[in-house]
Each structure stands twice: as structure tokens, then as C-alpha cells.
Amino acid sequence: MAVEKATIKCESIFSDDSVHRYVMTKVWDKSLPLANVITISPSEDYNITSDLTTTVICNNVHLLGMGGVILTNLMSKIGTDVKKIKNTSGLWNTETDKFIIESAQKADKIIIAWGKFTEIRKTFAQRESDVLTILKPYKEKVYQITDGSKRDLLHPLTPAVRKGFTLKKYSFW
């Protein structure tokens, strides 16, 4: 009989009023590199439970040989339904950007995982531009999810990449 054990250390950082989640970290092997994955917005799940996007990200980051993930977002307001948003006010704040920078500094790889979100929802194009400006000093370690052929800037839930991310350097600066 073989027994396999694993421990995942989870930590989430919220605003004082619990309206914003700035960062969620899940580490399963401190000796391996760490990925900062930046998605659209945080779900209401954290630490013990995970939404589908977080589960897919953790699975794929592990398959890439990483020892953990730092999850940050374009927007930090919890439970934001971006499909219904017309006004971006209050969806992020200065702390959001502070934690994006801090997470980028800690990570060995930064993975843009918001897909082509801003092409569809133009309201958020400026936010994407602002976050890319924040990440520019770390451009050597910024990657995007691709399907390995012609499609780049994919979201983690894209069927072609759910079971295995292919990373490509992000080079749109």
C-alpha cells in the first residue's frame, strides 16, 4: 500500500470591510517556483473551497512544475459579475495595485489569465492598460496562456487549455 500526503498552505488578504480580496496564495511546495496568476475578479470562494477557475489554475500551475500560486485580479471586489457591469467605480482601489506589484515581485512567473476579456468588454480596457503598465518592470517573467498553436491570451477555462496550459512570453509592450 502506498500513501501520499500533501499539505497546501492557503492565505487570503481582504480589505477591512471584506468587500475586496486582494490576494489569495496557495503553496504546496516551497522549494519550487511560484506563479502569480492574474485573472479578472475574485470569486466568493477562498482558502478551503475553490471556484472552477481557481481549481483549473492550481491544477495547471502544478503541472507546470510550480510549487504554488499567488492569485491576483484586475478587479478586487468580491463576486463581481463583469457581464453586467457598466460602471467600473469601486471595483478596485489603490490596495489592489499594491498587491499586484507585491505579488509580481514574489513570483518567478507572472501569468496573464484574463483572456480577451477587454476586447469584449471595452469598459475595462483602461484597467487592463493600467495593470500592464504596473507589470512592465517585470516583463521578463510575464507570460500568457496559449493553446500551443495560433490562439494566445486565453482564459484558464478555455476548453483547449483546461487540462494543460502552454505558456508563451507576453510581448505586447
Steps between C-alpha positions, in 0.01 A plus 500: 500500500622849413390809686546843352460809716496865406447823684391818329554820694232753411483868585264773381527873562183710512409864550393591854136498389541163319372650174831449317727199483842619395693177489456130559807279531512122485840335553560126489881490459717791620805357322345553155436822305192709566253631238298820524184445296295810426135442416196725468341511845489293819220258570335462836700180558838508669747284692300179565252514212588598144302605198563327168748762376716471814492120484603497134778751570639304796493174305680652203755695703587172672534328160739777396728398787421793725477472877215742549291782367430857599163605359438866433238668282434798275217579741504417869131537589370157599222342295502754218291386203697673227239410237256743664736784591468834324679717759843387624501727806587315821605175333865556602699746707861601569548194720413278203795638304728485804436126529540443126846658523591309817387170345690570177817557704460169687416286198736315269242519220209737452218354293241725340179300523222747428476386139358740244263639758561865412442444128144397584445744787661827388406665832799319654759581232654780707528272802683241290735771373567623855582149625729433204682825582541380859644170370741653248800501741451122532451435126774237488285268709155579355327223305164438336302180463493361147367183343842432348398597149340823385283606791657722765376689807263223602295483817570195724149365438547487122433132420823460300717588802305382804705182535837646410624857466760585241675823593642753257688817586273804501648750258242768430683791662 
